[in-house]
Amino acid sequence: MIRNAEKNIHLLNHARIRALDDLEKILHEKEVLQGEINILETKLAETDARLRVAAQEKIHVELLEDQLEKLRNELSSRNSSEELVYNVNNSLPFSQSNDVNSYSEEFDVWKTENISLKNELQALKTQLFNLKKTDERVQILEEERISLESSLKELEFKFSASQEDVSNISSLKAECKNLYEKVEHLQQLLENATKQADQAILALQQNQELRKKVDQLEKSLEEANVYKLSSEKMQQYNELMQQKIQILDERLQRSDEEIESYVQLYQNSMKEFQDTLTNLKEESKKRLRDDTVNEMPSEFWSRLLLMIDGWFLEKKVSAEDAMLLRDMIWKRDGSIHNAYMSSKEKTERETIATFLRLTSSTSSPRLHVIHIAAEMAPVAKVGGLGDVVTGLSKALQKKGHLVEIVLPKYDCARYQLVQDLKALNVPVESYFDGRLYKNKIWTGTVEGLPVYFIEPQHPGNFFWRGQFYGENDDFKRFSFFSRAALELLLQVGKKPDIIHCHDWQTAFVAPLYWDLYVAKGLNSARICFTCHNFEYQGTAPATELASCGLDVYHLNRPDRMQDNSAQDRINPIKGAIVFSNIVTTVSPTYAQEVRSAEGGQGLHATLHSHSKKFVGILNGIDTEAWNPATDNFLKVQYNAYDIEGKAENKEDLRRCLRLSSRDVRRPLVGCITRLVPQKGVHLIRHAIYRTLELGGQFVLLGSSPVPHIQKEFEDIANHFQSHEHVRLILKYDESLSHLIYAATDMLTIPSIFEPCGLTQMIAMRYGSIPIARKTGGLNDSVFDVDDDAIPIQYRNGFTFLTADEQGFNNALERAFYLYKNNIDGWKQLVQKVMGVDFSWESSAALYEELYAKSVARARATKRA
């Protein structure tokens, strides 16, 4: 209906525009004709004046002609002499005679001009007549325009009514959704009743047939009576017919009784259906009211939480009230939801008063976790750290825990992805370089999580550099941020159970917490530290540690923060290992590797000393963001049960990159990575050429921060620029990465070392089989299809151990052999890997267990 109304409005608008255009043309023509008429009227007036003068002259000439005629008559009658003629000629001067001739000639000219003017006037009359017709047409068009405008208004009214109907329909969708399940039950009940009604109708039809037979028998009986057949056979026939009639009457009576019972049953069923439907509607309305609170998005509760913290910082509520209100928000308490909804039109003071009335009775909270980190996807992401912070926080939040994040306010972050971003009115002061500096605090929600952004008011403009890392003063930047983050928690009155810090950038949190902030009252938390890559440790001269207020003499010791390879340098990673209650890394195998001298990057001895609190937990991926069944970057969505869309995406990638599509079954190998030595760049380069030798195609997406590596791959890209089977895209492209995961048959990850790696998990999620080296997180997530020591249900890829060309060739050739020679086996493998669960659910459960045990030990120690 709405589409028809819009179509009619569109047509009316076009008709209206055409009518207005015609009207403008007609009015223009009218103006031109009016101008011509004015000119002709002017000429006509001049001609009239000249005609009047000519008429007067004509009268004068006529008088003279009369006199001349009289004189001539007299001359002819008298036969006057020549003298008399001369006298007559003298009586009529010569000039007067010339005037008469000239007047006659001029009169003829005016006469001709008058005739011409009459013709022009006739033409003008014709044009005026046409103009009148045009005016009539304009009038008709104007009436049509008015009619169209009224129709347009009527359609607009109907359109607005339709929009109201649409809004009413959308409000009813929620109710209908809740009714669907029970309506199915009612439909079954209705089907039963319908069957019974059908049976009743069938019986009724049988009854009608019986009635027809009875009528026929009665007719036969009447005929028999008419003819009064008295024979014995006729009497017997009559008796037989009577018996049949009696039997039919009995059957008819029973049929009537059955019909009545069916009808009664149907009526009862319909009454039951109507009663049940009415109850369902009432129940649905009640459930809709009850479920409103549970269905509120995470952003709503995060916004409430940030509002409470803002009130506390601005000293509008007490620390105790703020804590109680936070607990109610965390528990999704319906009363605080109702209080907020009822306070939308109230002033802030009235809203605060409404909220404080809710703090009369509360209970103790569950785990309260605060992440202090340098990254968070998708707002501020460089590598896997940002994905872990967001993925783990969302998973913990779903488990019912209160999770918050503290980040630096970078100038290059993607703040368009932050909901309800705003600055608090009260700055937080933190110590640095012997004085206090103000920090502007911003709050917002990212993917349903409450986030605090700290903007230092420091002359060094620490986080206004256009990039996240890579500055010469990174040690100062992040030690400042770590202390400011703890100062924020203290001044807001937070009482977290867990403070979770990540990598060397926020490793300062652990010693700062225990050396400075426990004594200030921020003493409820246990510290968890996660190192995502031990290659980056952030070491610096020991003297720089004093800037954030830590005691250099106290901490620059072998058993604390002193770097194991230089006595005059501080190692933030080592400090976090020493001062944290929980230390984790991103996969079990990597946790074993870093305990060795080769993999520990100088920290193996420290990790060995603190091995009881050190554990490896495999990261997960965001299965909502990486889902081929809903991925909008793909031409065709697909899933493990229907993988046909993968072939269409393969064709789409080939078309986009101008690769050959002649052989649909030609294997396509991909690689998505940063081109750094850790990722095995020499094996990536070898993979390109070996794939071509085996008859495959190769696509590389990635770039290198190392100039000579970037130059090397640029030369390779130029060499294969117009090749039909190889393409190198030396940059990062988010949308293209999704398409490569979906299009490729295999993905290579030949890393020299890999703490966790998310590429292999995403590849399997999209049905691309990983070819990976057995190291770190790759060893914990990719299991060779030909390894008999692995249960068959866990085998999901092709692996190799030694980081050389021979080892890689073995894995790649086995993958090609299976792909080319066992189509069904390859399809089963693709479907199997797409079904592997790499979500954060299980990983978050392990973190939850670590948190809970550490908190329980702390509480037990306090009670003792």
C-alpha positions in Angstrom: 0.0 0.0 0.0 2.8 2.4 0.9 4.7 1.6 -2.3 1.5 2.3 -4.4 1.0 5.5 -2.5 4.6 6.6 -3.1 4.3 5.6 -6.8 1.1 7.7 -7.2 2.7 10.6 -5.5 5.6 10.3 -7.8 3.3 10.3 -10.9 1.3 13.2 -9.6 4.5 15.2 -9.0 5.6 14.5 -12.6 2.2 15.5 -13.9 2.3 18.7 -11.8 5.8 19.6 -13.1 4.7 19.1 -16.7 1.6 21.2 -16.2 3.7 24.0 -14.6 6.1 23.8 -17.6 3.2 24.1 -20.0 1.7 27.0 -18.0 5.0 28.9 -18.1 5.3 28.4 -21.9 1.8 29.6 -22.4 2.3 32.7 -20.2 5.4 33.5 -22.1 3.6 33.2 -25.4 0.9 35.4 -24.0 3.3 38.1 -23.0 4.9 38.1 -26.5 1.5 38.3 -28.1 0.4 41.1 -25.7 3.5 43.0 -26.7 2.7 42.7 -30.4 -0.9 43.8 -29.7 0.4 46.9 -27.9 2.6 47.8 -30.9 -0.2 47.2 -33.4 -2.6 49.2 -31.2 -0.1 52.1 -31.3 0.2 51.8 -35.1 -3.6 51.7 -35.3 -4.0 54.9 -33.3 -1.5 56.6 -35.5 -3.3 55.4 -38.6 -6.7 56.6 -37.2 -5.2 60.1 -36.6 -3.8 60.1 -40.1 -7.1 58.9 -41.4 -8.9 61.7 -39.6 -6.6 64.3 -41.2 -6.9 62.6 -44.6 -10.7 62.7 -44.2 -10.7 66.4 -43.5 -8.4 67.0 -46.5 -10.7 64.8 -48.5 -13.7 66.9 -47.6 -11.7 70.1 -48.6 -10.7 68.5 -51.9 -14.3 67.4 -52.6 -15.5 71.0 -52.0 -12.9 72.2 -54.4 -13.9 69.6 -56.9 -17.5 70.7 -56.6 -16.5 74.3 -57.3 -14.4 73.2 -60.3 -17.3 71.1 -61.6 -19.7 74.1 -61.3 -17.3 76.3 -63.2 -16.8 73.8 -65.9 -20.5 73.4 -66.3 -20.9 77.1 -66.6 -18.2 77.3 -69.1 -19.6 74.6 -71.2 -23.1 76.1 -71.1 -22.1 79.6 -72.0 -19.6 78.6 -74.7 -17.6 81.3 -73.1 -14.7 82.8 -74.8 -11.1 82.1 -74.1 -10.9 85.2 -71.9 -13.6 83.8 -69.7 -11.7 80.6 -69.5 -8.6 82.5 -68.6 -10.5 84.3 -65.9 -11.8 81.0 -64.6 -8.3 79.6 -64.5 -7.3 82.7 -62.7 -10.1 82.2 -60.2 -8.6 78.7 -59.5 -5.0 79.1 -58.6 -2.4 76.7 -60.0 -1.0 75.8 -56.6 -4.5 74.8 -55.5 -4.7 72.4 -58.4 -1.4 70.8 -57.5 -2.6 70.4 -54.0 -5.6 68.6 -55.1 -3.5 66.2 -57.1 -1.1 65.6 -54.2 -4.0 65.0 -51.9 -5.4 62.5 -54.1 -2.2 60.6 -54.4 -1.6 60.7 -50.6 -5.2 59.6 -50.1 -4.6 56.6 -52.3 -1.5 55.7 -50.2 -3.5 56.0 -47.0 -6.2 53.9 -48.4 -3.7 51.2 -49.3 -2.1 51.4 -45.9 -5.6 51.3 -44.3 -6.4 48.1 -46.1 -3.1 46.6 -44.9 -3.9 47.7 -41.3 -7.3 46.0 -41.7 -5.6 42.8 -42.7 -3.2 43.1 -39.7 -6.2 43.8 -37.4 -7.9 40.7 -38.7 -4.7 38.6 -38.0 -4.6 40.1 -34.5 -8.2 39.2 -33.9 -7.4 35.6 -35.0 -4.4 35.6 -32.6 -6.5 37.1 -29.8 -9.1 34.3 -30.4 -6.3 31.7 -30.1 -5.1 33.5 -27.0 -8.5 33.3 -25.5 -8.4 29.5 -26.2 -5.0 29.4 -24.5 -6.4 31.2 -21.5 -9.1 28.6 -21.3 -6.5 25.9 -21.5 -4.5 27.6 -18.7 -7.6 27.7 -16.7 -8.2 24.0 -17.3 -4.6 23.2 -16.4 -4.9 25.3 -13.2 -8.0 23.4 -12.3 -6.1 20.1 -12.9 -3.2 21.4 -10.8 -5.6 22.2 -7.9 -7.1 18.7 -8.3 -3.6 17.1 -8.4 -2.6 19.1 -5.3 -5.7 17.9 -3.4 -5.0 14.3 -4.6 -1.4 14.7 -3.5 -2.5 15.9 0.0 -4.9 13.1 0.2 -2.1 10.6 -0.7 0.3 12.2 1.7 -2.3 11.8 4.4 -2.8 8.2 3.4 1.0 7.8 3.3 1.4 9.2 6.9 -1.4 6.9 8.0 0.4 4.0 6.4 3.6 5.0 8.2 1.7 5.0 11.4 0.3 1.5 10.5 3.9 0.4 9.8 5.1 1.7 13.2 2.1 -0.1 14.8 3.1 -3.2 12.9 6.7 -3.0 14.2 5.5 -2.6 17.7 3.3 -5.7 17.3 6.2 -7.8 15.9 7.7 -8.3 19.4 4.3 -9.5 20.7 3.8 -11.8 17.6 7.3 -13.2 18.1 6.4 -14.3 21.6 3.1 -15.7 20.5 4.5 -17.8 17.6 5.4 -20.9 19.7 2.1 -21.1 21.5 0.2 -20.3 18.4 1.7 -23.4 16.8 0.1 -25.3 19.7 -3.2 -23.5 19.0 -2.8 -24.3 15.3 -2.6 -28.0 16.2 -5.7 -27.6 18.3 -7.4 -25.8 15.4 -6.3 -28.5 13.0 -7.9 -31.2 15.3 -11.1 -29.1 15.5 -11.0 -28.7 11.7 -10.6 -32.4 11.2 -13.6 -32.9 13.5 -15.5 -30.3 11.5 -14.6 -32.1 8.3 -15.9 -35.4 9.8 -19.1 -33.6 10.7 -19.4 -32.2 7.2 -18.8 -35.7 5.8 -21.5 -37.1 8.1 -23.8 -34.3 7.0 -23.2 -35.2 3.4 -23.9 -38.8 4.1 -27.1 -37.7 5.9 -28.1 -35.7 2.9 -27.5 -38.8 0.7 -29.6 -40.8 3.0 -32.3 -38.2 2.9 -32.3 -38.4 -0.9 -32.7 -42.2 -0.7 -35.6 -41.8 1.8 -37.2 -39.4 -0.5 -36.9 -41.8 -3.4 -38.3 -44.6 -1.3 -41.2 -42.5 -0.1 -41.8 -41.5 -3.8 -41.8 -45.2 -4.7 -44.2 -45.9 -1.8 -46.5 -43.2 -2.9 -46.5 -44.6 -6.4 -47.3 -48.0 -5.0 -50.1 -46.5 -3.0 -51.5 -44.7 -6.1 -51.6 -47.8 -8.1 -52.9 -49.7 -5.1 -51.0 -52.8 -5.9 -52.6 -55.5 -3.9 -50.5 -58.4 -4.9 -48.6 -60.4 -2.3 -45.2 -59.5 -3.9 -46.1 -55.9 -3.8 -47.1 -56.1 -0.2 -43.8 -57.9 0.6 -42.0 -55.2 -1.3 -43.8 -52.6 0.5 -43.0 -54.1 3.9 -39.4 -54.4 2.8 -39.4 -50.8 1.8 -40.9 -49.9 5.1 -38.1 -51.8 6.9 -35.5 -50.0 4.8 -37.1 -46.7 5.5 -37.1 -47.5 9.2 -33.4 -48.5 9.1 -32.6 -45.4 7.1 -34.5 -43.3 9.7 -32.5 -44.9 12.5 -29.2 -44.3 10.6 -30.3 -40.7 9.9 -31.1 -40.1 13.6 -27.7 -41.5 14.6 -26.0 -39.4 11.9 -27.9 -36.3 13.3 -26.7 -37.1 16.8 -23.1 -37.6 15.5 -23.3 -34.3 13.6 -24.5 -32.5 16.7 -21.7 -34.0 18.8 -19.1 -33.0 16.2 -20.6 -29.5 16.0 -20.6 -29.3 19.8 -17.0 -30.5 19.9 -16.0 -28.0 17.3 -17.7 -25.2 19.2 -16.0 -26.2 22.4 -12.6 -26.4 20.6 -13.1 -22.9 19.1 -14.1 -21.6 22.5 -11.0 -23.2 24.0 -8.9 -21.7 21.1 -10.3 -18.2 21.7 -9.8 -18.5 25.5 -6.2 -19.7 25.0 -5.5 -16.9 22.5 -6.9 -14.3 24.9 -4.7 -15.7 27.7 -1.7 -15.7 25.4 -2.3 -12.0 24.5 -2.5 -11.1 28.2 0.5 -13.2 29.0 2.4 -11.7 26.1 1.7 -8.2 27.3 2.8 -9.1 30.8 6.0 -10.8 29.5 6.7 -7.8 27.2 6.7 -5.6 30.3 8.9 -8.0 32.3 11.3 -8.7 29.4 11.9 -5.0 28.6 14.7 -4.8 31.3 16.4 -8.0 30.1 16.3 -7.0 26.5 18.0 -3.6 27.1 21.4 -3.6 25.2 24.7 -3.6 26.9 25.2 0.0 25.8 22.3 1.1 28.1 23.8 -0.4 31.2 27.3 0.8 30.3 25.8 4.3 29.9 24.2 4.1 33.3 27.4 2.9 34.9 29.4 5.8 33.4 26.7 8.3 34.6 27.0 7.0 38.2 30.8 7.4 38.0 30.4 10.9 36.7 28.1 11.8 39.6 30.7 10.4 42.1 33.6 12.3 40.5 31.6 15.5 40.6 30.8 14.7 44.3 27.0 14.5 43.7 26.7 11.0 45.3 28.7 9.3 48.1 31.2 6.5 47.5 28.8 4.0 49.2 25.8 5.1 47.2 27.9 4.9 44.0 29.0 1.4 44.8 25.5 0.2 45.6 24.1 1.8 42.4 26.9 0.1 40.3 25.9 -3.3 41.8 22.3 -2.7 40.8 23.4 -1.8 37.2 25.6 -4.8 37.0 22.7 -7.1 38.1 20.4 -5.6 35.5 18.1 -4.6 38.3 14.7 -3.7 36.9 14.1 -0.9 39.5 17.1 1.1 38.3 15.9 0.7 34.7 12.5 2.0 35.7 14.0 4.8 37.7 16.1 5.9 34.7 13.2 5.7 32.3 11.0 7.7 34.6 13.6 10.4 35.0 14.1 11.3 31.4 12.1 14.5 31.7 13.5 15.4 35.2 16.4 17.6 36.1 19.7 16.0 37.1 19.1 16.7 40.8 15.7 15.0 40.6 17.2 12.1 38.8 19.9 11.7 41.4 17.3 11.8 44.2 15.3 9.1 42.3 18.3 6.9 42.1 19.4 7.3 45.7 16.0 6.1 46.8 16.9 2.7 45.3 20.0 2.2 47.6 18.1 1.0 50.6 18.7 -2.7 50.1 21.5 -4.3 47.9 23.7 -7.4 47.9 27.4 -7.9 47.3 28.6 -8.0 43.7 30.3 -10.7 41.7 33.7 -10.3 40.0 34.5 -6.7 38.9 37.2 -6.7 36.3 39.0 -3.6 34.9 41.3 -3.9 31.9 44.0 -1.3 31.6 45.4 -1.6 28.1 47.0 0.3 25.2 44.7 -1.2 22.6 41.0 -2.1 22.2 39.5 -3.3 18.9 38.0 -1.7 16.9 38.7 1.8 18.3 42.4 1.6 18.9 43.9 -1.6 17.3 47.4 -2.4 16.1 47.6 -6.1 16.5 46.1 -9.0 18.4 46.1 -7.2 21.7 43.1 -5.1 20.8 41.2 -8.2 19.7 41.9 -9.9 23.0 40.9 -7.0 25.2 37.5 -6.7 23.4 36.8 -10.4 22.9 37.7 -11.4 26.5 35.8 -8.5 28.0 32.6 -9.2 26.0 32.8 -12.9 26.9 33.2 -12.1 30.6 30.4 -9.6 30.4 28.1 -12.3 28.9 28.9 -14.5 31.9 27.5 -11.8 34.2 30.7 -10.1 35.4 31.2 -6.3 35.5 33.9 -5.4 33.0 35.4 -2.0 32.3 38.3 -0.8 30.2 40.7 2.1 30.6 42.5 3.4 27.4 44.7 6.4 26.5 42.8 9.0 24.4 44.8 8.8 21.2 44.2 11.5 18.6 44.2 8.8 15.9 41.6 6.4 17.5 38.3 5.7 15.7 36.0 7.7 17.9 33.1 7.3 15.5 32.8 3.8 16.8 32.4 5.0 20.4 28.8 5.5 21.6 27.9 8.4 23.9 31.4 9.8 24.0 31.6 12.7 26.5 34.0 14.4 28.8 33.5 14.5 32.6 33.5 17.9 34.2 36.0 17.1 36.9 39.7 16.4 35.9 41.8 13.7 37.6 45.2 14.8 38.7 48.2 12.3 38.6 51.8 12.6 39.6 54.6 12.7 37.0 58.1 14.2 37.0 57.8 15.7 40.5 54.4 17.5 40.0 50.7 16.9 39.5 49.2 17.0 36.0 45.5 17.2 35.2 43.9 14.5 33.0 40.7 15.0 31.1 38.5 11.9 31.5 36.2 10.8 28.6 33.6 8.1 28.9 31.8 6.1 26.3 30.7 2.5 25.3 32.4 0.3 22.7 30.5 -2.8 21.6 28.5 -2.6 24.8 31.5 -2.2 27.1 32.1 0.8 29.3 35.3 2.6 28.5 37.3 5.4 30.1 39.7 7.4 27.9 42.5 9.3 29.7 43.7 12.5 28.0 46.8 13.9 29.8 47.1 17.7 30.0 50.8 17.3 29.8 53.0 19.6 27.6 54.5 16.5 26.0 51.1 15.8 24.2 51.8 12.1 25.0 48.9 10.8 22.9 48.6 13.4 20.2 51.3 11.9 17.9 49.2 10.5 15.0 50.2 6.9 15.9 49.8 4.5 18.8 53.4 3.3 19.2 56.8 3.9 17.9 57.7 7.2 19.6 61.1 7.8 21.3 59.4 8.5 24.6 57.0 5.6 24.7 58.4 4.6 28.1 57.3 8.0 29.5 54.0 8.0 27.7 52.8 4.7 29.0 54.2 4.9 32.5 52.3 8.2 32.8 49.2 6.5 31.5 49.5 3.6 33.9 49.7 5.8 36.9 46.9 8.1 35.7 44.7 5.0 35.2 45.2 3.9 38.8 44.6 7.4 40.0 41.3 7.4 38.1 40.2 4.1 39.8 41.1 5.6 43.2 39.3 8.9 42.7 36.2 7.3 41.2 36.0 5.0 44.2 36.3 1.8 42.2 36.7 -1.5 44.2 37.6 -4.0 41.5 38.3 -7.6 42.2 40.7 -7.9 39.2 42.9 -5.3 37.5 44.1 -6.9 34.2 47.0 -5.2 32.4 48.5 -6.1 29.1 52.0 -6.1 27.6 54.9 -3.8 28.6 52.8 -0.6 27.9 50.7 -1.1 31.1 53.0 -3.5 32.9 53.8 -0.5 35.2 50.4 -1.0 36.8 51.5 -4.0 38.9 54.4 -2.3 40.8 52.5 1.0 41.0 49.5 -0.8 42.5 51.4 -2.6 45.3 54.0 0.1 46.1 51.8 3.1 46.0 48.1 2.6 45.6 47.3 -0.1 48.1 48.4 2.3 50.9 46.1 5.0 49.4 43.0 2.7 49.7 42.8 1.1 46.3 43.4 -2.3 47.8 40.6 -4.6 46.8 42.1 -6.0 43.6 44.3 -8.9 42.4 46.6 -8.1 39.5 46.5 -10.2 36.3 49.2 -9.5 33.7 49.1 -11.0 30.1 52.1 -10.8 27.9 51.1 -11.2 24.2 54.6 -11.3 22.8 57.8 -11.6 24.9 59.9 -10.1 22.1 58.7 -6.6 23.0 59.8 -5.8 26.6 60.0 -2.0 26.7 63.3 -1.8 28.6 64.7 1.7 29.4 67.4 3.3 31.6 66.5 2.7 35.3 66.4 6.4 36.0 63.4 6.9 33.8 61.3 4.8 36.2 61.4 7.7 38.8 59.1 9.9 36.5 56.0 8.0 37.5 56.8 8.0 41.2 58.3 4.5 41.7 61.5 4.1 43.8 64.3 3.3 41.4 66.6 2.1 44.2 63.9 -0.1 45.6 63.0 -1.7 42.2 66.3 -1.8 40.2 67.2 -5.1 41.8 67.6 -8.6 40.2 64.6 -10.0 42.0 62.3 -7.1 40.9 62.5 -4.9 37.8 66.1 -4.9 36.8 66.7 -6.2 33.3 68.4 -9.6 33.3 70.9 -8.5 30.7 71.8 -5.0 31.9 72.0 -3.8 35.5 71.3 -0.2 34.7 68.1 -0.9 32.8 64.5 -1.5 33.9 62.4 -4.2 32.4 58.6 -3.5 32.7 57.6 -7.0 31.6 59.8 -8.5 34.4 58.3 -6.1 36.9 54.8 -7.2 36.0 55.8 -10.9 36.3 57.2 -10.3 39.7 54.4 -8.0 41.1 51.3 -9.7 39.6 49.2 -12.4 41.2 48.4 -14.0 37.9 50.6 -14.1 34.8 49.4 -15.4 31.5 50.4 -15.6 27.9 48.3 -16.4 24.8 48.8 -20.1 24.3 49.9 -23.2 26.2 52.7 -24.1 23.8 54.1 -20.5 23.8 54.1 -20.6 27.6 56.4 -23.7 27.4 58.6 -22.1 24.7 59.3 -18.9 26.7 60.5 -20.9 29.6 63.5 -21.9 27.5 66.6 -19.7 27.0 65.9 -19.5 23.2 62.2 -18.5 23.5 62.2 -16.5 26.7 64.0 -13.5 25.3 66.1 -13.2 28.5 63.1 -13.7 30.9 63.2 -17.5 31.1 64.8 -17.5 34.6 62.2 -15.0 35.9 59.4 -17.1 34.5 60.9 -20.2 36.0 61.0 -18.5 39.4 57.3 -17.5 39.2 56.1 -20.6 37.3 53.3 -21.4 39.8 51.4 -18.3 38.7 52.3 -18.5 35.0 49.9 -20.2 32.6 49.1 -20.2 28.8 45.5 -19.7 27.7 44.8 -19.9 23.9 43.1 -16.8 22.6 39.7 -16.9 20.8 38.3 -14.9 18.0 35.1 -12.8 17.7 32.8 -15.2 16.0 30.3 -12.5 15.4 32.7 -10.3 13.4 34.2 -13.3 11.6 31.2 -15.3 10.4 30.9 -16.3 6.7 27.1 -16.8 7.2 26.6 -13.1 7.9 29.7 -11.4 6.5 28.7 -8.3 4.5 32.1 -8.1 2.8 31.4 -11.3 0.9 29.5 -11.6 -2.4 27.9 -14.8 -1.2 27.4 -15.8 2.5 27.7 -19.5 3.3 28.1 -21.9 6.2 29.4 -25.4 7.1 26.2 -27.0 5.9 26.2 -25.3 2.6 29.7 -24.4 1.3 28.7 -23.7 -2.3 29.1 -20.0 -1.7 32.8 -20.5 -1.2 33.3 -21.3 -4.9 31.4 -18.1 -5.9 33.6 -16.0 -3.6 36.7 -17.6 -5.1 35.5 -16.6 -8.6 34.7 -13.1 -7.2 38.3 -12.7 -5.8 39.8 -13.9 -9.1 37.8 -11.3 -11.0 38.7 -8.5 -8.6 42.4 -9.3 -8.8 42.4 -10.2 -12.5 43.5 -13.8 -12.0 42.7 -16.6 -14.4 39.4 -18.4 -14.0 39.8 -20.9 -16.8 40.4 -23.8 -14.4 37.7 -23.6 -11.6 39.4 -26.4 -9.6 42.9 -24.8 -9.6 43.8 -24.5 -5.9 44.0 -21.0 -4.6 46.5 -20.4 -1.7 46.5 -17.3 0.4 48.6 -15.5 3.0 47.5 -12.6 5.2 50.3 -11.4 7.5 52.7 -8.6 8.5 55.9 -9.2 6.6 58.3 -9.3 9.6 61.0 -11.9 10.3 58.9 -13.5 13.0 56.3 -14.5 10.3 58.9 -16.5 8.2 59.2 -14.1 5.2 61.7 -16.4 3.5 59.1 -19.2 3.5 56.4 -16.9 2.3 58.5 -15.9 -0.6 59.3 -19.6 -1.3 55.5 -20.4 -1.1 54.7 -18.1 -4.0 57.0 -19.9 -6.4 56.3 -23.5 -5.1 52.6 -22.9 -5.4 53.1 -22.0 -9.1 55.2 -25.1 -9.7 52.4 -27.3 -8.2 49.8 -25.7 -10.5 48.1 -23.4 -8.0 47.4 -19.7 -7.6 48.8 -17.4 -4.8 47.4 -14.3 -3.2 49.4 -12.3 -0.6 47.9 -9.4 1.5 50.2 -7.6 3.9 53.0 -5.0 4.3 56.3 -4.7 6.2 57.6 -2.0 8.6 61.1 -3.2 7.7 62.2 -1.2 4.6 64.4 -3.9 2.9 61.6 -6.5 3.3 59.0 -4.2 1.9 61.3 -3.4 -1.1 62.0 -7.1 -1.7 58.3 -7.9 -1.9 57.6 -4.8 -4.0 60.0 -6.2 -6.6 58.2 -9.6 -6.5 54.9 -7.8 -6.9 56.2 -5.9 -9.9 57.5 -9.1 -11.4 54.1 -10.8 -11.1 52.1 -7.6 -11.9 50.5 -9.1 -15.0 50.7 -12.8 -14.1 47.5 -14.7 -14.3 48.1 -16.8 -11.2 49.9 -14.6 -8.7 48.9 -11.3 -7.0 50.6 -9.4 -4.2 48.7 -6.6 -2.4 51.3 -4.9 -0.1 49.0 -3.1 2.3 46.3 -4.0 4.8 42.7 -4.0 3.5 40.0 -5.1 5.9 37.3 -5.9 3.3 39.8 -7.7 1.1 41.0 -9.8 4.0 37.5 -11.2 4.5 37.2 -12.0 0.9 40.6 -13.8 0.8 39.7 -15.9 3.8 36.4 -16.9 2.1 37.9 -17.5 -1.4 41.1 -19.4 -0.7 41.3 -23.1 -0.4 44.4 -23.0 1.8 46.2 -20.4 3.9 49.9 -20.4 4.8 51.2 -19.5 8.2 54.9 -20.4 8.2 55.8 -18.4 11.4 59.3 -18.8 13.0 57.5 -18.2 16.3 53.8 -17.4 17.0 52.6 -16.6 20.5 49.0 -17.4 19.5 48.0 -16.3 16.0 44.4 -15.6 15.0 44.9 -16.1 11.3 44.6 -19.9 11.4 41.4 -19.7 13.5 39.8 -17.2 11.1 40.9 -19.2 8.1 39.2 -22.4 9.5 36.1 -20.4 10.4 35.8 -19.5 6.6 36.8 -23.0 5.4 40.3 -22.3 4.3 42.7 -25.1 5.4 45.7 -23.9 7.3 49.3 -24.9 6.3 51.2 -24.0 9.5 54.4 -24.5 11.3 54.2 -26.3 14.6 55.0 -23.4 17.0 53.2 -21.5 19.7 49.5 -21.1 19.3 49.6 -22.7 15.9 50.7 -25.9 17.6 47.7 -25.6 19.9 45.1 -25.0 17.2 46.3 -26.8 13.9 46.6 -30.6 13.9 47.9 -32.5 10.9 45.4 -34.6 8.9 48.1 -37.3 8.5 49.2 -37.5 12.2 47.9 -40.8 13.5 48.8 -39.7 17.1 46.0 -37.1 16.9 42.4 -38.3 17.2 40.8 -38.0 13.8 38.1 -35.6 14.9 40.8 -33.0 15.8 42.8 -33.2 12.6 42.2 -29.9 10.7 45.2 -28.9 8.7 48.7 -29.5 7.4 51.7 -28.8 9.6 55.5 -28.9 9.5 58.2 -28.6 12.2 61.4 -27.3 10.7 61.4 -23.7 9.4 62.9 -24.6 6.0 61.7 -25.0 2.4 61.8 -28.8 2.6 59.4 -28.9 5.6 57.1 -26.4 4.0 57.1 -28.3 0.7 56.0 -31.5 2.4 53.0 -29.9 4.0 52.0 -27.9 0.8 52.4 -30.9 -1.5 50.2 -33.1 0.8 47.5 -30.4 0.8 47.6 -30.2 -3.0 47.4 -34.0 -3.3 44.3 -34.2 -1.1 42.6 -31.3 -2.9 43.2 -32.7 -6.4 42.6 -36.4 -5.8 39.9 -36.6 -3.1 37.2 -34.1 -3.7 34.8 -35.6 -1.2 37.6 -35.9 1.4 38.5 -32.2 0.9 34.9 -31.1 1.2 34.5 -33.0 4.5 37.7 -31.4 5.8 36.4 -28.0 4.9 33.1 -28.6 6.7 34.9 -30.0 9.7 37.2 -27.1 10.2 34.3 -24.6 9.8 32.6 -26.3 12.8 35.6 -26.0 15.2 34.7 -23.7 18.1 37.3 -20.9 18.4 35.0 -18.5 20.2 36.1 -16.8 23.5 33.6 -18.9 25.5 36.1 -21.6 26.6 39.0 -19.2 27.0 37.0 -16.8 29.1 36.0 -19.7 31.3 39.6 -20.4 32.1 40.3 -16.7 32.9 37.2 -16.7 35.0 38.5 -19.6 37.0 41.9 -18.0 37.4 40.3 -14.8 38.6 38.0 -16.5 41.1 40.8 -18.6 42.6 43.0 -15.6 43.1 40.2 -13.6 44.7 39.2 -16.5 46.9 42.8 -16.9 48.1 43.0 -13.2 48.9 39.8 -13.2 50.9 40.8 -16.3 52.8 44.1 -14.6 53.7 42.3 -11.5 54.9 40.0 -13.6 57.1 43.0 -15.5 58.5 
